[in-house]
Amino acid sequence: MGEGETTMAVAGKLELTIKINDFPTNVETAENGWKKFEVDCDGRIASITVKPKVFKKLEEAQANYPMWVAAIAGKLGELTDN
């Protein structure tokens, strides 16, 4: 590259996957019945909002399987104070 030339970053997509094996107890109902809860990810708090159908699957797993793991994947939203 010559002097004064700059490079442009390649566009990418940031996706997150958070794994939990405990049923969330701090659940709130948001707009349109969506469920919202927080997860402590190594000291960083992630606020998760899922459709009612997804939350129902978490409830069913918790009721039917004594040892389960959920992987919740999605986009990173806006950063908050937490």
Phi and psi restraints in degrees (value plus and minus 20) as a CYANA .aco file:
   2 GLY   PHI    -103.8   -63.8
   2 GLY   PSI     150.8   190.8
   3 GLU   PHI     -83.8   -43.8
   3 GLU   PSI     116.8   156.8
   4 GLY   PHI      66.8   106.8
   4 GLY   PSI     -27.9    12.1
   5 GLU   PHI    -101.6   -61.6
   5 GLU   PSI     122.4   162.4
   6 THR   PHI    -140.2  -100.2
   6 THR   PSI     137.3   177.3
   7 THR   PHI    -126.9   -86.9
   7 THR   PSI     127.0   167.0
   8 MET   PHI    -119.0   -79.0
   8 MET   PSI     119.1   159.1
   9 ALA   PHI     -90.6   -50.6
   9 ALA   PSI     126.8   166.8
  10 VAL   PHI     -96.9   -56.9
  10 VAL   PSI     118.1   158.1
  11 ALA   PHI     -88.0   -48.0
  11 ALA   PSI     120.3   160.3
  12 GLY   PHI    -160.1  -120.1
  12 GLY   PSI     155.9   195.9
  13 LYS   PHI    -148.5  -108.5
  13 LYS   PSI     103.3   143.3
  14 LEU   PHI    -110.9   -70.9
  14 LEU   PSI     100.0   140.0
  15 GLU   PHI    -142.6  -102.6
  15 GLU   PSI     125.4   165.4
  16 LEU   PHI    -138.9   -98.9
  16 LEU   PSI     127.3   167.3
  17 THR   PHI    -151.2  -111.2
  17 THR   PSI     103.5   143.5
  18 ILE   PHI    -136.0   -96.0
  18 ILE   PSI     108.4   148.4
  19 LYS   PHI    -125.5   -85.5
  19 LYS   PSI     115.4   155.4
  20 ILE   PHI    -151.4  -111.4
  20 ILE   PSI     130.4   170.4
  21 ASN   PHI    -151.3  -111.3
  21 ASN   PSI      -6.9    33.1
  22 ASP   PHI    -141.9  -101.9
  22 ASP   PSI     120.2   160.2
  23 PHE   PHI     -92.1   -52.1
  23 PHE   PSI     112.1   152.1
  24 PRO   PHI     -86.7   -46.7
  24 PRO   PSI     115.8   155.8
  25 THR   PHI    -126.5   -86.5
  25 THR   PSI     -31.9     8.1
  26 ASN   PHI    -120.2   -80.2
  26 ASN   PSI      28.7    68.7
  27 VAL   PHI    -108.7   -68.7
  27 VAL   PSI     113.1   153.1
  28 GLU   PHI    -137.5   -97.5
  28 GLU   PSI     131.5   171.5
  29 THR   PHI    -116.6   -76.6
  29 THR   PSI     103.7   143.7
  30 ALA   PHI    -120.6   -80.6
  30 ALA   PSI    -188.9  -148.9
  31 GLU   PHI     -76.4   -36.4
  31 GLU   PSI     121.7   161.7
  32 ASN   PHI      42.1    82.1
  32 ASN   PSI       3.6    43.6
  33 GLY   PHI      60.2   100.2
  33 GLY   PSI     -17.4    22.6
  34 TRP   PHI     -83.3   -43.3
  34 TRP   PSI     129.0   169.0
  35 LYS   PHI    -125.3   -85.3
  35 LYS   PSI     116.5   156.5
  36 LYS   PHI    -146.6  -106.6
  36 LYS   PSI     114.0   154.0
  37 PHE   PHI    -172.0  -132.0
  37 PHE   PSI     146.4   186.4
  38 GLU   PHI    -132.6   -92.6
  38 GLU   PSI     127.6   167.6
  39 VAL   PHI    -149.2  -109.2
  39 VAL   PSI     112.8   152.8
  40 ASP   PHI    -106.9   -66.9
  40 ASP   PSI      90.4   130.4
  41 CYS   PHI    -126.2   -86.2
  41 CYS   PSI      68.6   108.6
  42 ASP   PHI      33.3    73.3
  42 ASP   PSI      24.6    64.6
  43 GLY   PHI      71.1   111.1
  43 GLY   PSI     -28.1    11.9
  44 ARG   PHI    -124.5   -84.5
  44 ARG   PSI     108.4   148.4
  45 ILE   PHI    -109.4   -69.4
  45 ILE   PSI     104.0   144.0
  46 ALA   PHI    -129.2   -89.2
  46 ALA   PSI     106.7   146.7
  47 SER   PHI    -110.6   -70.6
  47 SER   PSI     103.6   143.6
  48 ILE   PHI    -135.4   -95.4
  48 ILE   PSI     112.4   152.4
  49 THR   PHI    -144.2  -104.2
  49 THR   PSI     103.5   143.5
  50 VAL   PHI    -147.9  -107.9
  50 VAL   PSI     136.9   176.9
  51 LYS   PHI     -85.6   -45.6
  51 LYS   PSI     133.0   173.0
  52 PRO   PHI     -74.5   -34.5
  52 PRO   PSI     -57.0   -17.0
  53 LYS   PHI     -83.7   -43.7
  53 LYS   PSI     -59.5   -19.5
  54 VAL   PHI     -87.9   -47.9
  54 VAL   PSI     -62.9   -22.9
  55 PHE   PHI     -85.1   -45.1
  55 PHE   PSI     -55.2   -15.2
  56 LYS   PHI     -80.6   -40.6
  56 LYS   PSI     -57.9   -17.9
  57 LYS   PHI     -85.0   -45.0
  57 LYS   PSI     -57.3   -17.3
  58 LEU   PHI     -84.1   -44.1
  58 LEU   PSI     -62.5   -22.5
  59 GLU   PHI     -82.8   -42.8
  59 GLU   PSI     -61.9   -21.9
  60 GLU   PHI     -86.0   -46.0
  60 GLU   PSI     -61.3   -21.3
  61 ALA   PHI     -83.0   -43.0
  61 ALA   PSI     -62.1   -22.1
  62 GLN   PHI     -84.5   -44.5
  62 GLN   PSI     -57.3   -17.3
  63 ALA   PHI     -96.8   -56.8
  63 ALA   PSI     -52.4   -12.4
  64 ASN   PHI    -121.5   -81.5
  64 ASN   PSI     -38.6     1.4
  65 TYR   PHI    -150.5  -110.5
  65 TYR   PSI     101.0   141.0
  66 PRO   PHI     -86.9   -46.9
  66 PRO   PSI     -50.1   -10.1
  67 MET   PHI    -144.5  -104.5
  67 MET   PSI      92.5   132.5
  68 TRP   PHI    -162.0  -122.0
  68 TRP   PSI     139.4   179.4
  69 VAL   PHI    -155.7  -115.7
  69 VAL   PSI     113.4   153.4
  70 ALA   PHI    -130.9   -90.9
  70 ALA   PSI     118.7   158.7
  71 ALA   PHI    -134.1   -94.1
  71 ALA   PSI      94.5   134.5
  72 ILE   PHI    -126.5   -86.5
  72 ILE   PSI      96.9   136.9
  73 ALA   PHI    -132.2   -92.2
  73 ALA   PSI     126.6   166.6
  74 GLY   PHI    -199.1  -159.1
  74 GLY   PSI    -190.0  -150.0
  75 LYS   PHI    -111.6   -71.6
  75 LYS   PSI     132.2   172.2
  76 LEU   PHI     -98.5   -58.5
  76 LEU   PSI     106.5   146.5
  77 GLY   PHI    -112.2   -72.2
  77 GLY   PSI    -182.2  -142.2
  78 GLU   PHI     -89.6   -49.6
  78 GLU   PSI     126.7   166.7
  79 LEU   PHI     -98.1   -58.1
  79 LEU   PSI     123.3   163.3
  80 THR   PHI    -137.1   -97.1
  80 THR   PSI    -198.4  -158.4
  81 ASP   PHI     -84.2   -44.2
  81 ASP   PSI     -44.5    -4.5
